[in-house]
Amino acid sequence: MAHTAMSGNGTTPGDDPLQTAVWRLRSRACWADAAALLPPDAPATALQRAALLVERCLYTERGWEDAEDALRTAEALAHGDEERGAAACERGQLAYTATLHGVRDRVDEARAALGRAAALIPPGAPGRALLDFRRGLIAENLTRSPQAARAAYRRAHAGATAHADPLLLSFTWRHLAGLALRDGELTEARHGFAESLRIREELGYLVGTAPALASLADAETEPEASRLREEARRLFRLLGGVPTWLSRQLSPPAPPGVATA
């Protein structure tokens, strides 16, 4: 199962103390606390609050109503094409997340919302890379179209590079590596997974480090694979079992002779 977060580089221009505090909470899986720091009545911070709470749904499979409420507020406050497009992008991500986690089939809503975002966010704009990435997620995980996913991820990777968005780059590296691993391209997969892990460690994106470790483990041989998975389990436990979906990937193999359902 593939996952992503909203964009962000883990740094704050001018050392903005508010954004620094938000990043630190977000990176440690404290999305609600981070959102509570942001004023809900300004377009930019309302959108950021919504994005944080949508991300919480992805990682924890809870908080759906809070995310919906925050998103409606952001949509109501948005003005200008790029703000409306960014809100539509978050709407598409929430619908994708609900579909992915089996809460409700909202794939048509996800496609429609990302289509609206594509009509509003011009090519080359900073928000376009995140939009391309999320369109890749739908192609990979909902419509099972790896070729379309790869093309979208490559566009997102180029955009994240152009706009110096290292966190998004960590996701594009990881998902492109996942497709390479599926195709048996082990060298390419290891490189992409290692780059993703390196960026997340450098940014201090703790909540995304365990998934990066687990992905790299899938492309490694023993004993390195077991070492990486054990480190991923340690971080997973440290964060209280977040992201929830990682538990299946990190489950230890059953001992010989023990049947599993």
Summary of the structure (lengths in Angstrom):
residues: 261
radius of gyration: 17.9
end to end distance: 19.8
largest distance: 62.0
contacts: 873
relative contact order: 0.10
helix: 72%
strand: 0%
